[in-house]
Amino acid sequence: MPARGRRYLVEFEAPDSDGEFIATCLAIGDLLTLTADHVDDWAQALAARGVPGVVLAQFDQAVTDLDEAARDARRSAANFADYFEDARTIAARGIRIIGTRRPHRGT
C-alpha cells in the first residue's frame, strides 16, 4: 500500500498512431484495475478492523465502477481496432489515406 499522503501523477499524451491509441487504452484499463484492487484491499482491511459496512458500502460501489471503467477502456481499444481494421489493412499494403476527396467527374 502507498504511504500516507503520497501523490500520483498520471498523464496520457494524445496518440500519434493507432498503436499508441490502443496501447494507451489498455494501459488505462490496467491502471483502473490496479486502482480497484487497491481500493478493495483497503476497504477490506478497514472492515477487518471493525469499520461498519454502511460506512464502506460506497467503496464497494467505487470498486465496481472502476472495474467497469477498466472494461470500457479495453473495449475502446477493441472497438478502435475493429472499426479501423480495413483502413489498417490498406495502410499495411502501403496505401495512404489522406482524407481528401476528389470531386466526382461526369454524369
KEKE-3310 file (N, C-alpha, C; in steps of 0.2 Angstrom, whole numbers, plus 5000, padded with zeros to 4 digits):
npx = (5004:5002:5012:5005:4998:5004:5006:5000:5005:4997:4998:4992:4997:4991:4988:4999:4997:4989:4993:4998:4986:4979:4987:4988:4974:4973:4983:4976:4965:4972:4978:4966:4961:4971:4969:4956:4959:4967:4959:4949:4957:4960:4948:4943:4953:4950:4937:4940:4945:4934:4926:4910:4900:4890:4897:4907:4901:4901:4913:4914:4905:4913:4924:4917:4913:4925:4931:4922:4924:4937:4935:4928:4938:4946:4937:4936:4948:4947:4936:4941:4951:4943:4934:4943:4949:4949:4955:4967:4972:4973:4982:4993:4997:5003:4996:4991:4979:4973:4963:4957:4945:4942:4934:4919:4918:4910:4894)
npy = (4994:5011:5025:5036:5051:5051:5056:5054:5055:5055:5054:5056:5056:5063:5052:5047:5038:5023:5012:5018:5023:5012:5005:5015:5015:5001:5003:5012:5004:4994:5002:5007:4995:4991:5001:4999:4986:4990:4999:4990:4981:4990:4994:4981:4979:4989:4985:4973:4978:4982:4993:4999:4991:4999:5011:5008:5004:5013:5012:4999:5000:5010:5001:4992:5001:5006:4994:4992:5003:5000:4989:4996:5004:4995:4989:5000:5000:4988:4991:5002:4995:4986:4995:5002:4992:4989:5000:5000:4988:4992:5002:4995:4989:4999:5009:5026:5035:5050:5058:5068:5072:5068:5078:5072:5067:5069:5063)
npz = (5000:4997:5004:5017:5012:5000:4983:4966:4949:4934:4917:4901:4884:4869:4857:4843:4834:4828:4835:4847:4852:4855:4864:4874:4878:4884:4894:4902:4906:4913:4924:4930:4934:4943:4952:4957:4963:4974:4981:4985:4993:5003:5008:5013:5023:5032:5035:5042:5053:5059:5055:5050:5038:5032:5031:5023:5011:5000:4995:4990:4979:4972:4968:4960:4950:4945:4940:4930:4922:4918:4910:4900:4895:4889:4880:4872:4865:4858:4850:4843:4835:4828:4821:4813:4805:4791:4786:4792:4786:4773:4774:4778:4767:4760:4755:4757:4766:4765:4767:4759:4746:4730:4718:4710:4693:4678:4673)
capx = (5000:5006:5012:5000:4999:5008:5003:5002:5004:4996:4997:4991:4998:4987:4991:5001:4996:4984:4996:4998:4979:4977:4992:4985:4968:4975:4986:4971:4962:4977:4978:4959:4960:4975:4966:4951:4961:4970:4953:4946:4961:4960:4941:4943:4957:4946:4931:4943:4946:4928:4923:4904:4898:4887:4902:4912:4897:4902:4920:4912:4902:4918:4927:4913:4913:4932:4931:4918:4928:4943:4932:4926:4944:4949:4933:4938:4954:4945:4932:4945:4954:4938:4932:4948:4953:4950:4960:4974:4974:4975:4989:4999:4999:5007:4992:4990:4973:4975:4957:4954:4941:4942:4927:4916:4918:4905:4886)
capy = (5000:5018:5028:5041:5057:5050:5058:5051:5059:5051:5059:5052:5060:5062:5047:5049:5032:5018:5008:5022:5024:5005:5004:5019:5012:4996:5005:5015:4998:4991:5007:5007:4988:4991:5006:4995:4981:4994:5002:4984:4979:4995:4993:4975:4980:4993:4980:4968:4982:4984:4998:4996:4990:5005:5016:5006:5002:5017:5009:4993:5003:5013:4996:4990:5006:5006:4988:4993:5008:4997:4985:5001:5006:4989:4989:5005:4998:4983:4994:5005:4990:4983:5000:5004:4986:4989:5006:4997:4983:4996:5006:4990:4987:5004:5015:5031:5038:5057:5062:5072:5068:5072:5079:5067:5070:5066:5062)
capz = (5000:4997:5011:5018:5009:4993:4977:4960:4943:4928:4911:4894:4879:4863:4852:4836:4829:4830:4841:4853:4855:4858:4870:4880:4881:4888:4900:4906:4909:4919:4929:4933:4938:4949:4957:4960:4968:4980:4985:4988:4998:5008:5012:5017:5029:5037:5038:5047:5059:5063:5052:5048:5031:5029:5030:5017:5005:4994:4992:4986:4973:4968:4965:4954:4945:4942:4936:4924:4918:4915:4904:4895:4891:4885:4874:4867:4861:4854:4846:4838:4831:4824:4817:4808:4803:4784:4784:4794:4781:4767:4776:4779:4760:4758:4753:4761:4766:4767:4770:4754:4741:4723:4715:4705:4686:4674:4674)
cpx = (5004:5006:5007:5002:5003:5003:5005:5001:5003:4994:4997:4992:4993:4991:4993:5000:4991:4987:4996:4991:4978:4981:4989:4979:4969:4978:4981:4967:4966:4977:4971:4958:4965:4972:4961:4953:4964:4964:4950:4950:4960:4953:4941:4947:4953:4940:4934:4945:4940:4924:4916:4903:4895:4892:4906:4908:4899:4909:4918:4909:4908:4922:4924:4913:4920:4933:4928:4922:4934:4941:4931:4932:4947:4944:4934:4943:4952:4940:4936:4948:4949:4936:4937:4952:4954:4955:4967:4977:4977:4982:4995:5001:5002:5002:4990:4983:4974:4969:4954:4950:4941:4935:4925:4916:4913:4898:4883)
cpy = (5006:5021:5034:5047:5057:5053:5055:5056:5054:5056:5054:5057:5058:5057:5050:5043:5027:5014:5011:5022:5017:5004:5008:5017:5006:4998:5008:5009:4995:4996:5007:5000:4988:4996:5002:4990:4985:4996:4996:4982:4984:4994:4987:4975:4984:4989:4975:4972:4985:4990:4996:4996:4996:5011:5014:5004:5006:5015:5003:4995:5006:5007:4993:4995:5007:5000:4989:4998:5005:4993:4990:5003:5001:4988:4994:5003:4993:4986:4998:5001:4988:4989:5002:4998:4987:4994:5003:4992:4987:4999:5001:4988:4993:5010:5020:5034:5045:5061:5067:5068:5072:5073:5074:5070:5066:5066:5069)
cpz = (5000:5003:5011:5015:5002:4987:4971:4954:4937:4922:4905:4889:4873:4859:4845:4831:4832:4836:4847:4856:4858:4864:4876:4883:4886:4894:4905:4910:4914:4925:4933:4937:4944:4954:4961:4965:4974:4984:4988:4994:5004:5012:5016:5023:5034:5039:5043:5053:5063:5060:5049:5041:5028:5028:5024:5011:4999:4991:4988:4979:4969:4965:4959:4948:4941:4938:4930:4919:4915:4909:4899:4891:4887:4879:4869:4862:4856:4848:4840:4833:4826:4819:4811:4805:4795:4782:4786:4789:4775:4768:4776:4772:4756:4755:4758:4760:4769:4769:4765:4749:4735:4721:4710:4698:4682:4676:4674)
residu = (MET:PRO:ALA:ARG:GLY:ARG:ARG:TYR:LEU:VAL:GLU:PHE:GLU:ALA:PRO:ASP:SER:ASP:GLY:GLU:PHE:ILE:ALA:THR:CYS:LEU:ALA:ILE:GLY:ASP:LEU:LEU:THR:LEU:THR:ALA:ASP:HIS:VAL:ASP:ASP:TRP:ALA:GLN:ALA:LEU:ALA:ALA:ARG:GLY:VAL:PRO:GLY:VAL:VAL:LEU:ALA:GLN:PHE:ASP:GLN:ALA:VAL:THR:ASP:LEU:ASP:GLU:ALA:ALA:ARG:ASP:ALA:ARG:ARG:SER:ALA:ALA:ASN:PHE:ALA:ASP:TYR:PHE:GLU:ASP:ALA:ARG:THR:ILE:ALA:ALA:ARG:GLY:ILE:ARG:ILE:ILE:GLY:THR:ARG:ARG:PRO:HIS:ARG:GLY:THR)
# end
